[in-house]
Amino acid sequence: MSTENERALEDGIVTDLTGRMTYGSYLALDQLLTAQHPVSTPEHHDEMLFIIQHQTTELWLKQLLHELSSARRLLASDDLREALKRVARIKKIQDVMTQQWSILATLTPTEYAQFRGSLGSSSGFQSVQYRAVEFALGNKNEKMLSVFRDHPANLALLTAEWEKPTLYDEFLRYASRRGLPVPAEILDRDVHEPYRETPELVPAIREIYVNPQQHWDLYEACEDLVDLEDNFQFWRFRHLKTVSRTIGMKIGTGGSSGVGFLQRALELTFFPELYTVRTEIGG
């Protein structure tokens, strides 16, 4: 038999997998790859893409929450360098999540219309992990808890995030311990509330930017946080444009105004003083 264009198996490669941990068992692929259940009848070809797009996004959101939780713990223990390693990974994940929209954008309005009606009231608005990420970054909204009142596990997850300090809270507490004049009203704020801009904080942020050599690690941290927020806004924008491209100005499946509702999310901010300070630097 010809072996042209065939790679021989090396002698050391394990081929008897009986009783061993395998790639598939470690990753629970039997469960993962059978978790796609199209509901259109007859099943529409493009519904599989729609499902996998959202499932992979949820997996990345789970990893984002994992990294954000770790970053906050590290900041609380004064380990800025390791915390920024977590933020660096978060930024890479955000890049992947944003690029994913280009795949869903291959779904034309005609194709989506053929199975959209089968989705009922299901909507990305109901993603508890997305809301948890927003909470972790500062866009808390107690009213969102009621959306998950009929799902105890989701409600517990989001409630726990609602009760925690945000990433910015932990960074500002760390900066205060480093001697920066962070206002007491920020250090003692009610973390259940959304983070709101405090003009009195801007001088402390300005000190970091005006004297970067003296505060180099804090200076890098501020820019990493700006990267993170920019990336999140890029993701929101690509979401908006993909929805606009696919359904135009239709009402969302979950009952929102659709594009208009997504547009208003672009007005939300996580780290407002890191942007305000730019107006005060230089001439």
Accessible surface in RSA format (square Angstrom, percent):
REM  Atomic radii and reference values for relative SASA: ProtOr
REM  Chains: A
REM  Algorithm: Lee & Richards
REM  Probe-radius: 1.40
REM  Slices: 20
REM RES _ NUM      All-atoms   Total-Side   Main-Chain    Non-polar    All polar
REM                ABS   REL    ABS   REL    ABS   REL    ABS   REL    ABS   REL
RES MET A   1   226.09 117.1 144.49  95.6  81.60 194.3 125.13 106.4 100.96 133.8
RES SER A   2    86.22  72.9  57.85  77.2  28.36  65.3  56.39 120.1  29.83  41.8
RES THR A   3    95.06  67.6  84.96  86.1  10.10  24.1  50.41  67.7  44.64  67.5
RES GLU A   4   152.84  87.7 125.46  94.9  27.38  65.2  51.41  99.4 101.43  82.8
RES ASN A   5   157.57 108.7 113.61 109.8  43.96 105.9  34.36  82.7 123.21 119.1
RES GLU A   6   110.51  63.4  82.64  62.5  27.88  66.4  32.82  63.5  77.70  63.4
RES ARG A   7   222.71  93.5 195.20  99.5  27.51  65.5  79.83 109.1 142.87  86.6
RES ALA A   8    83.71  77.0  63.98  98.7  19.73  44.9  70.48  99.3  13.23  35.0
RES LEU A   9   124.75  69.5 102.13  73.1  22.62  56.9 102.45  71.9  22.30  60.0
RES GLU A  10   131.30  75.4 119.70  90.6  11.61  27.6  47.09  91.1  84.21  68.8
RES ASP A  11   155.92 109.2 118.58 118.0  37.34  88.3  44.90 105.7 111.02 110.7
RES GLY A  12    70.74  87.2   0.00   N/A  70.74  87.2  43.80 120.2  26.93  60.3
RES ILE A  13    84.76  48.2  68.62  51.1  16.14  38.9  74.44  53.6  10.32  28.0
RES VAL A  14    78.96  52.0  58.38  52.8  20.58  49.6  63.75  55.4  15.21  41.2
RES THR A  15    99.97  71.1  69.21  70.2  30.75  73.3  43.32  58.2  56.64  85.6
RES ASP A  16    96.31  67.5  88.71  88.3   7.60  18.0  42.19  99.3  54.12  54.0
RES LEU A  17    92.70  51.6  82.35  58.9  10.35  26.0  83.05  58.3   9.65  26.0
RES THR A  18   119.56  85.0  94.07  95.4  25.49  60.8  76.61 102.9  42.95  64.9
RES GLY A  19    88.23 108.8   0.00   N/A  88.23 108.8  43.50 119.4  44.73 100.2
RES ARG A  20   138.02  58.0 118.50  60.4  19.52  46.5  29.94  40.9 108.08  65.5
RES MET A  21   150.89  78.1 114.61  75.9  36.28  86.4  97.85  83.2  53.04  70.3
RES THR A  22    38.17  27.1  30.77  31.2   7.40  17.6  28.57  38.4   9.60  14.5
RES TYR A  23   167.40  78.2 152.92  87.0  14.47  37.7 118.49  89.0  48.90  60.3
RES GLY A  24    24.98  30.8   0.00   N/A  24.98  30.8  20.04  55.0   4.94  11.1
RES SER A  25    72.56  61.3  42.55  56.8  30.01  69.1  51.76 110.2  20.80  29.1
RES TYR A  26   157.10  73.3 132.31  75.3  24.79  64.5  88.42  66.4  68.68  84.7
RES LEU A  27    74.11  41.3  59.99  42.9  14.12  35.5  64.16  45.1   9.95  26.8
RES ALA A  28    46.10  42.4  42.09  65.0   4.00   9.1  46.03  64.8   0.07   0.2
RES LEU A  29    36.21  20.2  35.18  25.2   1.03   2.6  35.46  24.9   0.75   2.0
RES ASP A  30   117.53  82.3 109.14 108.6   8.39  19.8  30.06  70.7  87.48  87.2
RES GLN A  31   122.20  68.3 113.61  83.0   8.58  20.4  61.72 131.4  60.48  45.9
RES LEU A  32    73.77  41.1  69.31  49.6   4.46  11.2  73.30  51.5   0.48   1.3
RES LEU A  33   119.00  66.3  99.80  71.4  19.20  48.3  99.80  70.1  19.20  51.7
RES THR A  34    90.13  64.1  78.43  79.5  11.70  27.9  72.00  96.7  18.13  27.4
RES ALA A  35    42.23  38.8  31.64  48.8  10.59  24.1  35.07  49.4   7.16  19.0
RES GLN A  36    32.24  18.0  18.53  13.5  13.72  32.7   2.83   6.0  29.41  22.3
RES HIS A  37   128.77  70.4 116.58  81.0  12.18  31.2  83.78  86.3  44.99  52.3
RES PRO A  38    34.42  25.1  11.64  10.6  22.77  82.8  11.64   9.6  22.77 141.5
RES VAL A  39    86.81  57.1  64.46  58.4  22.35  53.9  71.13  61.8  15.68  42.5
RES SER A  40     9.66   8.2   2.63   3.5   7.03  16.2   2.63   5.6   7.03   9.8
RES THR A  41   131.61  93.6  98.10  99.5  33.51  79.9  74.00  99.4  57.61  87.1
RES PRO A  42   121.71  88.7 111.26 101.4  10.45  38.0 116.25  96.0   5.46  33.9
RES GLU A  43   111.92  64.3  83.30  63.0  28.62  68.1  25.77  49.9  86.14  70.3
RES HIS A  44    31.58  17.3  27.08  18.8   4.50  11.5  22.56  23.3   9.01  10.5
RES HIS A  45   158.23  86.5 138.38  96.2  19.84  50.8  96.53  99.5  61.70  71.8
RES ASP A  46    23.50  16.5  22.68  22.6   0.82   1.9   0.82   1.9  22.68  22.6
RES GLU A  47     2.16   1.2   2.16   1.6   0.00   0.0   0.13   0.3   2.03   1.7
RES MET A  48    75.14  38.9  74.94  49.6   0.20   0.5  72.38  61.5   2.76   3.7
RES LEU A  49    47.63  26.5  41.55  29.7   6.08  15.3  45.95  32.3   1.68   4.5
RES PHE A  50    36.14  18.1  36.14  22.4   0.00   0.0  36.14  21.9   0.00   0.0
RES ILE A  51    30.31  17.2  25.97  19.3   4.34  10.5  30.12  21.7   0.19   0.5
RES ILE A  52    74.78  42.6  74.78  55.7   0.00   0.0  74.78  53.8   0.00   0.0
RES GLN A  53     8.88   5.0   4.65   3.4   4.24  10.1   5.19  11.0   3.69   2.8
RES HIS A  54    64.69  35.4  63.53  44.2   1.15   3.0  48.03  49.5  16.65  19.4
RES GLN A  55    56.19  31.4  53.06  38.8   3.14   7.5  34.78  74.0  21.41  16.2
RES THR A  56    45.10  32.1  44.72  45.3   0.39   0.9  41.98  56.4   3.12   4.7
RES THR A  57    18.40  13.1  18.40  18.7   0.00   0.0  12.77  17.2   5.63   8.5
RES GLU A  58    58.21  33.4  57.43  43.5   0.78   1.8  38.84  75.1  19.37  15.8
RES LEU A  59    94.14  52.4  87.67  62.7   6.47  16.3  88.33  62.0   5.81  15.6
RES TRP A  60    89.37  35.9  89.37  43.3   0.00   0.0  79.36  42.3  10.01  16.2
RES LEU A  61     4.32   2.4   4.32   3.1   0.00   0.0   4.32   3.0   0.00   0.0
RES LYS A  62   136.09  66.4 134.29  82.4   1.80   4.3  76.42  68.8  59.66  63.6
RES GLN A  63    58.37  32.6  57.22  41.8   1.15   2.7  11.94  25.4  46.43  35.2
RES LEU A  64     4.92   2.7   4.92   3.5   0.00   0.0   4.92   3.5   0.00   0.0
RES LEU A  65    19.95  11.1  19.21  13.7   0.74   1.9  19.63  13.8   0.31   0.8
RES HIS A  66   114.48  62.6 106.75  74.2   7.73  19.8  62.76  64.7  51.73  60.2
RES GLU A  67     2.57   1.5   2.54   1.9   0.03   0.1   0.03   0.0   2.54   2.1
RES LEU A  68     2.06   1.1   2.06   1.5   0.00   0.0   2.06   1.4   0.00   0.0
RES SER A  69    24.94  21.1  22.13  29.5   2.81   6.5  14.06  30.0  10.87  15.2
RES SER A  70    13.45  11.4  13.40  17.9   0.06   0.1   6.20  13.2   7.25  10.2
RES ALA A  71     0.08   0.1   0.08   0.1   0.00   0.0   0.08   0.1   0.00   0.0
RES ARG A  72    12.44   5.2  11.94   6.1   0.50   1.2  10.66  14.6   1.78   1.1
RES ARG A  73   150.20  63.1 141.85  72.3   8.35  19.9  74.83 102.3  75.36  45.7
RES LEU A  74    31.48  17.5  31.15  22.3   0.32   0.8  31.48  22.1   0.00   0.0
RES LEU A  75     6.47   3.6   6.47   4.6   0.00   0.0   6.47   4.5   0.00   0.0
RES ALA A  76    54.69  50.3  32.49  50.1  22.21  50.5  33.33  46.9  21.36  56.6
RES SER A  77    78.02  65.9  48.28  64.4  29.73  68.5  51.03 108.7  26.99  37.8
RES ASP A  78    79.31  55.6  60.70  60.4  18.61  44.0  21.45  50.5  57.86  57.7
RES ASP A  79    55.97  39.2  51.09  50.8   4.89  11.6  16.48  38.8  39.49  39.4
RES LEU A  80     7.84   4.4   5.40   3.9   2.44   6.1   5.40   3.8   2.44   6.6
RES ARG A  81   211.63  88.9 201.83 102.9   9.80  23.3  79.75 109.0 131.87  79.9
RES GLU A  82    68.48  39.3  67.82  51.3   0.65   1.6  12.10  23.4  56.38  46.0
RES ALA A  83     0.95   0.9   0.95   1.5   0.00   0.0   0.95   1.3   0.00   0.0
RES LEU A  84    28.35  15.8  25.92  18.5   2.43   6.1  26.25  18.4   2.10   5.7
RES LYS A  85   108.09  52.7 103.02  63.2   5.07  12.1  82.94  74.6  25.15  26.8
RES ARG A  86    52.39  22.0  51.88  26.4   0.51   1.2   2.62   3.6  49.77  30.2
RES VAL A  87     3.07   2.0   3.07   2.8   0.00   0.0   3.07   2.7   0.00   0.0
RES ALA A  88    43.66  40.1  41.94  64.7   1.72   3.9  42.45  59.8   1.21   3.2
RES ARG A  89   106.69  44.8 101.59  51.8   5.10  12.1  28.28  38.6  78.41  47.5
RES ILE A  90     2.91   1.7   2.91   2.2   0.00   0.0   2.91   2.1   0.00   0.0
RES LYS A  91    36.45  17.8  36.44  22.4   0.01   0.0  19.67  17.7  16.78  17.9
RES LYS A  92   146.13  71.3 144.57  88.7   1.56   3.7  90.26  81.2  55.87  59.5
RES ILE A  93     9.20   5.2   8.17   6.1   1.03   2.5   9.16   6.6   0.04   0.1
RES GLN A  94     7.27   4.1   6.34   4.6   0.92   2.2   5.66  12.0   1.61   1.2
RES ASP A  95    70.10  49.1  66.55  66.2   3.55   8.4  26.06  61.3  44.04  43.9
RES VAL A  96    65.31  43.0  62.40  56.5   2.91   7.0  65.00  56.5   0.30   0.8
RES MET A  97     8.81   4.6   7.21   4.8   1.60   3.8   6.56   5.6   2.25   3.0
RES THR A  98    17.33  12.3  17.33  17.6   0.00   0.0  15.46  20.8   1.87   2.8
RES GLN A  99   114.37  64.0 112.83  82.5   1.54   3.7  42.07  89.6  72.29  54.8
RES GLN A 100    20.26  11.3  19.33  14.1   0.92   2.2  12.14  25.8   8.12   6.2
RES TRP A 101    14.87   6.0  14.87   7.2   0.00   0.0  14.87   7.9   0.00   0.0
RES SER A 102    50.34  42.5  42.19  56.3   8.14  18.8  28.88  61.5  21.45  30.1
RES ILE A 103    90.51  51.5  88.65  66.0   1.86   4.5  90.51  65.2   0.00   0.0
RES LEU A 104    11.48   6.4  11.48   8.2   0.00   0.0  11.48   8.1   0.00   0.0
RES ALA A 105    12.33  11.3   9.56  14.7   2.77   6.3   9.93  14.0   2.40   6.4
RES THR A 106    90.86  64.6  70.28  71.2  20.58  49.0  67.37  90.5  23.48  35.5
RES LEU A 107     2.92   1.6   1.31   0.9   1.61   4.1   2.38   1.7   0.54   1.4
RES THR A 108    60.98  43.4  58.32  59.1   2.66   6.3  57.61  77.4   3.37   5.1
RES PRO A 109    70.73  51.5  67.04  61.1   3.69  13.4  67.54  55.8   3.19  19.8
RES THR A 110    97.47  69.3  91.03  92.3   6.44  15.3  61.83  83.1  35.63  53.9
RES GLU A 111    53.93  31.0  53.93  40.8   0.00   0.0  12.94  25.0  40.99  33.5
RES TYR A 112    18.38   8.6  18.38  10.5   0.00   0.0   8.18   6.1  10.20  12.6
RES ALA A 113    69.81  64.2  44.86  69.2  24.95  56.8  48.76  68.7  21.06  55.8
RES GLN A 114   109.30  61.1  75.83  55.4  33.47  79.7  35.13  74.8  74.17  56.3
RES PHE A 115     1.33   0.7   0.00   0.0   1.33   3.5   1.33   0.8   0.00   0.0
RES ARG A 116    43.17  18.1  41.26  21.0   1.91   4.5  12.89  17.6  30.29  18.4
RES GLY A 117    75.22  92.8   0.00   N/A  75.22  92.8  46.48 127.6  28.74  64.4
RES SER A 118    50.53  42.7  22.56  30.1  27.97  64.4  13.98  29.8  36.55  51.2
RES LEU A 119    28.14  15.7  17.89  12.8  10.25  25.8  21.16  14.9   6.98  18.8
RES GLY A 120    52.67  65.0   0.00   N/A  52.67  65.0  42.37 116.3  10.30  23.1
RES SER A 121    83.37  70.5  75.55 100.8   7.82  18.0  40.01  85.2  43.36  60.7
RES SER A 122    58.75  49.6  51.30  68.5   7.45  17.2  45.52  96.9  13.23  18.5
RES SER A 123    33.12  28.0  14.53  19.4  18.59  42.8   9.65  20.5  23.48  32.9
RES GLY A 124    49.20  60.7   0.00   N/A  49.20  60.7  29.64  81.3  19.56  43.8
RES PHE A 125    63.12  31.6  54.97  34.1   8.15  21.2  58.77  35.6   4.35  12.4
RES GLN A 126    71.12  39.8  60.62  44.3  10.50  25.0  25.28  53.8  45.84  34.8
RES SER A 127    18.74  15.8   9.01  12.0   9.73  22.4  18.26  38.9   0.48   0.7
RES VAL A 128    15.60  10.3  13.41  12.1   2.20   5.3  13.41  11.6   2.20   6.0
RES GLN A 129    27.45  15.4  27.43  20.0   0.02   0.0   8.66  18.4  18.80  14.3
RES TYR A 130    26.42  12.3  26.42  15.0   0.00   0.0  20.10  15.1   6.32   7.8
RES ARG A 131    25.48  10.7  25.48  13.0   0.00   0.0   0.23   0.3  25.25  15.3
RES ALA A 132     0.04   0.0   0.04   0.1   0.00   0.0   0.04   0.1   0.00   0.0
RES VAL A 133     1.34   0.9   1.34   1.2   0.00   0.0   1.34   1.2   0.00   0.0
RES GLU A 134    10.58   6.1  10.58   8.0   0.00   0.0   0.00   0.0  10.58   8.6
RES PHE A 135     1.23   0.6   1.23   0.8   0.00   0.0   1.23   0.7   0.00   0.0
RES ALA A 136     0.16   0.1   0.00   0.0   0.16   0.4   0.16   0.2   0.00   0.0
RES LEU A 137     2.68   1.5   2.60   1.9   0.08   0.2   2.60   1.8   0.08   0.2
RES GLY A 138     0.27   0.3   0.00   N/A   0.27   0.3   0.17   0.5   0.10   0.2
RES ASN A 139    17.17  11.8  11.03  10.7   6.14  14.8   7.04  16.9  10.13   9.8
RES LYS A 140     6.50   3.2   0.49   0.3   6.02  14.3   0.49   0.4   6.02   6.4
RES ASN A 141    69.88  48.2  64.99  62.8   4.89  11.8  18.64  44.9  51.24  49.5
RES GLU A 142   104.72  60.1  95.98  72.6   8.75  20.8  26.33  50.9  78.39  64.0
RES LYS A 143   170.83  83.3 159.62  97.9  11.21  26.7 109.87  98.9  60.96  64.9
RES MET A 144    16.64   8.6  16.29  10.8   0.35   0.8   4.52   3.8  12.12  16.1
RES LEU A 145    23.13  12.9  22.96  16.4   0.17   0.4  22.98  16.1   0.15   0.4
RES SER A 146    54.81  46.3  48.55  64.8   6.27  14.4  35.57  75.7  19.25  27.0
RES VAL A 147    58.77  38.7  29.76  26.9  29.01  69.9  35.98  31.3  22.79  61.8
RES PHE A 148     9.20   4.6   7.37   4.6   1.83   4.8   9.20   5.6   0.00   0.0
RES ARG A 149   158.80  66.7 138.87  70.8  19.93  47.5  48.62  66.4 110.19  66.8
RES ASP A 150   131.60  92.2 100.53 100.1  31.06  73.5  40.82  96.1  90.78  90.5
RES HIS A 151    91.30  49.9  89.97  62.5   1.34   3.4  63.11  65.0  28.19  32.8
RES PRO A 152   107.53  78.4 100.05  91.2   7.48  27.2 103.17  85.2   4.37  27.1
RES ALA A 153    67.85  62.4  52.60  81.2  15.25  34.7  61.13  86.1   6.72  17.8
RES ASN A 154    36.21  25.0  36.19  35.0   0.02   0.1   0.02   0.1  36.19  35.0
RES LEU A 155    54.80  30.5  54.80  39.2   0.00   0.0  54.80  38.5   0.00   0.0
RES ALA A 156    61.89  56.9  50.16  77.4  11.73  26.7  58.21  82.0   3.68   9.7
RES LEU A 157    68.86  38.3  57.61  41.2  11.25  28.3  66.01  46.4   2.85   7.7
RES LEU A 158     0.00   0.0   0.00   0.0   0.00   0.0   0.00   0.0   0.00   0.0
RES THR A 159    36.22  25.8  36.22  36.7   0.00   0.0  32.20  43.3   4.02   6.1
RES ALA A 160    44.98  41.4  38.78  59.8   6.20  14.1  43.21  60.8   1.77   4.7
RES GLU A 161     8.75   5.0   8.32   6.3   0.43   1.0   0.24   0.5   8.51   6.9
RES TRP A 162    36.08  14.5  36.08  17.5   0.00   0.0  35.90  19.1   0.18   0.3
RES GLU A 163    92.48  53.1  77.23  58.4  15.25  36.3  17.88  34.6  74.59  60.9
RES LYS A 164    80.66  39.4  79.07  48.5   1.59   3.8  50.70  45.6  29.97  31.9
RES PRO A 165    32.29  23.5  32.18  29.3   0.11   0.4  32.18  26.6   0.11   0.7
RES THR A 166     0.04   0.0   0.00   0.0   0.04   0.1   0.04   0.1   0.00   0.0
RES LEU A 167     0.96   0.5   0.96   0.7   0.00   0.0   0.96   0.7   0.00   0.0
RES TYR A 168     0.14   0.1   0.14   0.1   0.00   0.0   0.14   0.1   0.00   0.0
RES ASP A 169     3.36   2.4   1.79   1.8   1.57   3.7   2.46   5.8   0.90   0.9
RES GLU A 170    16.97   9.7  16.97  12.8   0.00   0.0   0.00   0.0  16.97  13.9
RES PHE A 171     2.97   1.5   2.97   1.8   0.00   0.0   2.97   1.8   0.00   0.0
RES LEU A 172     0.58   0.3   0.58   0.4   0.00   0.0   0.58   0.4   0.00   0.0
RES ARG A 173    65.72  27.6  64.61  32.9   1.11   2.7  20.16  27.6  45.56  27.6
RES TYR A 174    14.07   6.6  14.07   8.0   0.00   0.0   3.36   2.5  10.71  13.2
RES ALA A 175     2.17   2.0   2.17   3.3   0.00   0.0   2.17   3.1   0.00   0.0
RES SER A 176    32.07  27.1  21.14  28.2  10.94  25.2   1.58   3.4  30.49  42.7
RES ARG A 177   121.99  51.2  82.35  42.0  39.64  94.4  70.36  96.2  51.63  31.3
RES ARG A 178    96.95  40.7  66.62  34.0  30.33  72.2  34.68  47.4  62.27  37.7
RES GLY A 179    63.58  78.4   0.00   N/A  63.58  78.4  34.57  94.9  29.01  65.0
RES LEU A 180    11.57   6.4   6.16   4.4   5.41  13.6   6.55   4.6   5.02  13.5
RES PRO A 181    89.67  65.4  69.17  63.1  20.50  74.5  83.50  68.9   6.17  38.3
RES VAL A 182    13.54   8.9   1.43   1.3  12.12  29.2   1.49   1.3  12.06  32.7
RES PRO A 183    23.14  16.9  12.33  11.2  10.80  39.3  23.14  19.1   0.00   0.0
RES ALA A 184    66.62  61.3  57.77  89.1   8.85  20.1  58.41  82.3   8.20  21.7
RES GLU A 185   108.85  62.5  88.34  66.8  20.51  48.8  41.55  80.4  67.30  55.0
RES ILE A 186     7.42   4.2   3.89   2.9   3.53   8.5   4.26   3.1   3.17   8.6
RES LEU A 187    51.26  28.5  39.81  28.5  11.45  28.8  40.34  28.3  10.92  29.4
RES ASP A 188   117.28  82.2  85.33  84.9  31.95  75.6  35.78  84.2  81.51  81.3
RES ARG A 189    42.75  17.9  25.39  12.9  17.35  41.3  29.92  40.9  12.82   7.8
RES ASP A 190    78.35  54.9  62.21  61.9  16.14  38.2  36.15  85.1  42.19  42.1
RES VAL A 191    18.87  12.4  17.29  15.7   1.59   3.8  17.29  15.0   1.59   4.3
RES HIS A 192    62.06  33.9  58.56  40.7   3.50   9.0  43.86  45.2  18.20  21.2
RES GLU A 193    76.38  43.9  76.15  57.6   0.23   0.6  23.91  46.2  52.48  42.8
RES PRO A 194    36.85  26.9  34.92  31.8   1.94   7.0  34.92  28.8   1.94  12.0
RES TYR A 195    12.49   5.8   2.28   1.3  10.21  26.6   2.28   1.7  10.21  12.6
RES ARG A 196   147.93  62.1 137.00  69.8  10.93  26.0  69.68  95.2  78.25  47.4
RES GLU A 197    79.59  45.7  54.64  41.3  24.95  59.4  20.08  38.8  59.52  48.6
RES THR A 198    15.27  10.9  13.99  14.2   1.28   3.1   3.23   4.3  12.04  18.2
RES PRO A 199    91.48  66.7  84.71  77.2   6.77  24.6  85.31  70.4   6.18  38.4
RES GLU A 200   101.89  58.5  87.98  66.6  13.91  33.1  48.12  93.1  53.77  43.9
RES LEU A 201     0.04   0.0   0.04   0.0   0.00   0.0   0.04   0.0   0.00   0.0
RES VAL A 202     5.54   3.6   5.54   5.0   0.00   0.0   5.54   4.8   0.00   0.0
RES PRO A 203    80.54  58.7  72.49  66.1   8.05  29.2  74.59  61.6   5.94  36.9
RES ALA A 204     1.58   1.5   1.34   2.1   0.24   0.5   1.34   1.9   0.24   0.6
RES ILE A 205     2.56   1.5   2.56   1.9   0.00   0.0   2.56   1.8   0.00   0.0
RES ARG A 206    94.28  39.6  94.28  48.1   0.00   0.0  14.19  19.4  80.09  48.5
RES GLU A 207    55.89  32.1  52.18  39.5   3.71   8.8  20.62  39.9  35.27  28.8
RES ILE A 208     1.05   0.6   1.05   0.8   0.00   0.0   1.05   0.8   0.00   0.0
RES TYR A 209    27.70  12.9  15.80   9.0  11.91  31.0  15.80  11.9  11.91  14.7
RES VAL A 210    69.78  45.9  47.26  42.8  22.52  54.3  52.56  45.7  17.22  46.7
RES ASN A 211    53.48  36.9  48.71  47.1   4.77  11.5   7.25  17.4  46.24  44.7
RES PRO A 212    32.42  23.6  32.42  29.6   0.00   0.0  32.42  26.8   0.00   0.0
RES GLN A 213   148.22  82.9 126.16  92.2  22.05  52.5  61.81 131.6  86.41  65.5
RES GLN A 214   127.56  71.3  96.44  70.5  31.12  74.1  40.86  87.0  86.70  65.8
RES HIS A 215    19.06  10.4  18.76  13.0   0.30   0.8  14.70  15.2   4.36   5.1
RES TRP A 216   116.90  46.9 113.75  55.1   3.15   7.4 100.93  53.8  15.97  25.9
RES ASP A 217    52.21  36.6  50.32  50.1   1.90   4.5  28.97  68.2  23.24  23.2
RES LEU A 218     0.20   0.1   0.20   0.1   0.00   0.0   0.20   0.1   0.00   0.0
RES TYR A 219    58.02  27.1  58.02  33.0   0.00   0.0  13.83  10.4  44.19  54.5
RES GLU A 220    78.89  45.3  75.56  57.2   3.33   7.9  18.76  36.3  60.13  49.1
RES ALA A 221     0.62   0.6   0.62   1.0   0.00   0.0   0.62   0.9   0.00   0.0
RES CYS A 222     0.00   0.0   0.00   0.0   0.00   0.0   0.00   0.0   0.00   0.0
RES GLU A 223    64.26  36.9  64.02  48.4   0.24   0.6  28.93  56.0  35.33  28.8
RES ASP A 224    29.24  20.5  29.24  29.1   0.00   0.0   0.53   1.2  28.72  28.6
RES LEU A 225     4.75   2.6   4.75   3.4   0.00   0.0   4.75   3.3   0.00   0.0
RES VAL A 226    10.81   7.1  10.81   9.8   0.00   0.0  10.81   9.4   0.00   0.0
RES ASP A 227    57.63  40.4  57.18  56.9   0.45   1.1   8.22  19.3  49.41  49.3
RES LEU A 228     0.41   0.2   0.41   0.3   0.00   0.0   0.41   0.3   0.00   0.0
RES GLU A 229     7.64   4.4   7.64   5.8   0.00   0.0   1.38   2.7   6.26   5.1
RES ASP A 230    51.28  35.9  50.30  50.1   0.98   2.3   7.33  17.2  43.95  43.8
RES ASN A 231    22.96  15.8  22.17  21.4   0.79   1.9   2.57   6.2  20.39  19.7
RES PHE A 232    10.10   5.1   9.76   6.0   0.34   0.9  10.10   6.1   0.00   0.0
RES GLN A 233    37.55  21.0  36.41  26.6   1.15   2.7  25.20  53.6  12.35   9.4
RES PHE A 234   117.80  58.9 117.24  72.6   0.56   1.4 117.68  71.3   0.12   0.3
RES TRP A 235    24.20   9.7  24.20  11.7   0.00   0.0  22.96  12.2   1.23   2.0
RES ARG A 236     7.62   3.2   5.39   2.7   2.23   5.3   5.67   7.8   1.95   1.2
RES PHE A 237    97.09  48.6  97.09  60.1   0.00   0.0  97.09  58.9   0.00   0.0
RES ARG A 238    70.04  29.4  70.04  35.7   0.00   0.0  24.37  33.3  45.68  27.7
RES HIS A 239    41.40  22.6  41.40  28.8   0.00   0.0  21.99  22.7  19.41  22.6
RES LEU A 240     8.52   4.7   8.52   6.1   0.00   0.0   8.52   6.0   0.00   0.0
RES LYS A 241    97.87  47.7  95.21  58.4   2.66   6.3  45.79  41.2  52.08  55.5
RES THR A 242     6.17   4.4   4.29   4.4   1.88   4.5   4.15   5.6   2.02   3.1
RES VAL A 243    30.64  20.2  27.62  25.0   3.03   7.3  30.64  26.6   0.00   0.0
RES SER A 244    36.67  31.0  28.82  38.5   7.84  18.1   1.67   3.6  35.00  49.0
RES ARG A 245   156.57  65.7 136.03  69.3  20.55  48.9  44.61  61.0 111.96  67.9
RES THR A 246    11.90   8.5   9.45   9.6   2.44   5.8   8.48  11.4   3.42   5.2
RES ILE A 247    17.69  10.1  13.19   9.8   4.50  10.8  16.02  11.5   1.67   4.5
RES GLY A 248    29.48  36.4   0.00   N/A  29.48  36.4  26.82  73.6   2.66   6.0
RES MET A 249   142.87  74.0 118.17  78.2  24.70  58.8 105.39  89.6  37.48  49.7
RES LYS A 250   114.70  56.0 105.39  64.7   9.31  22.2  76.63  69.0  38.07  40.6
RES ILE A 251   107.82  61.4 100.57  74.9   7.25  17.5 100.57  72.4   7.25  19.7
RES GLY A 252    16.14  19.9   0.00   N/A  16.14  19.9  11.31  31.0   4.82  10.8
RES THR A 253    38.06  27.1  17.43  17.7  20.64  49.2  14.61  19.6  23.45  35.5
RES GLY A 254    36.07  44.5   0.00   N/A  36.07  44.5   3.99  10.9  32.08  71.9
RES GLY A 255    57.61  71.0   0.00   N/A  57.61  71.0  29.72  81.6  27.88  62.5
RES SER A 256    32.49  27.5  20.52  27.4  11.97  27.6  19.89  42.4  12.60  17.7
RES SER A 257    48.19  40.7  37.13  49.5  11.06  25.5  37.76  80.4  10.43  14.6
RES GLY A 258     4.76   5.9   0.00   N/A   4.76   5.9   4.66  12.8   0.10   0.2
RES VAL A 259    15.24  10.0  15.24  13.8   0.00   0.0  15.24  13.2   0.00   0.0
RES GLY A 260    22.54  27.8   0.00   N/A  22.54  27.8  21.77  59.7   0.78   1.7
RES PHE A 261    73.42  36.7  71.53  44.3   1.89   4.9  71.53  43.4   1.89   5.4
RES LEU A 262    32.33  18.0  31.18  22.3   1.15   2.9  31.43  22.1   0.90   2.4
RES GLN A 263    88.67  49.6  88.59  64.7   0.08   0.2  32.39  68.9  56.28  42.7
RES ARG A 264   130.77  54.9 126.87  64.7   3.90   9.3  61.58  84.2  69.19  41.9
RES ALA A 265    22.19  20.4  18.84  29.1   3.35   7.6  21.43  30.2   0.75   2.0
RES LEU A 266    44.56  24.8  28.51  20.4  16.05  40.3  28.57  20.1  15.99  43.0
RES GLU A 267   137.31  78.8 104.56  79.1  32.75  78.0  47.97  92.8  89.34  72.9
RES LEU A 268    79.89  44.5  76.37  54.6   3.52   8.9  78.55  55.2   1.34   3.6
RES THR A 269    50.69  36.0  45.08  45.7   5.60  13.4  42.96  57.7   7.72  11.7
RES PHE A 270     0.76   0.4   0.52   0.3   0.24   0.6   0.68   0.4   0.08   0.2
RES PHE A 271     0.00   0.0   0.00   0.0   0.00   0.0   0.00   0.0   0.00   0.0
RES PRO A 272     9.48   6.9   6.14   5.6   3.34  12.1   8.65   7.1   0.84   5.2
RES GLU A 273     0.00   0.0   0.00   0.0   0.00   0.0   0.00   0.0   0.00   0.0
RES LEU A 274     0.00   0.0   0.00   0.0   0.00   0.0   0.00   0.0   0.00   0.0
RES TYR A 275    72.98  34.1  65.61  37.3   7.36  19.2  65.41  49.2   7.57   9.3
RES THR A 276    48.35  34.4  41.04  41.6   7.30  17.4  36.17  48.6  12.18  18.4
RES VAL A 277     0.00   0.0   0.00   0.0   0.00   0.0   0.00   0.0   0.00   0.0
RES ARG A 278    90.88  38.2  74.69  38.1  16.19  38.5  50.64  69.2  40.24  24.4
RES THR A 279   124.57  88.6  92.41  93.7  32.17  76.7  73.91  99.3  50.66  76.6
RES GLU A 280    83.71  48.1  67.78  51.3  15.93  37.9  30.08  58.2  53.64  43.8
RES ILE A 281    63.80  36.3  48.47  36.1  15.33  36.9  48.74  35.1  15.06  40.9
RES GLY A 282    69.22  85.4   0.00   N/A  69.22  85.4  40.39 110.8  28.83  64.6
RES GLY A 283   129.66 159.9   0.00   N/A 129.66 159.9  77.24 212.0  52.42 117.4
END  Absolute sums over single chains surface
CHAIN  1 A    16176.0      13238.9       2937.1       9430.8       6745.2
END  Absolute sums over all chains
TOTAL         16176.0      13238.9       2937.1       9430.8       6745.2
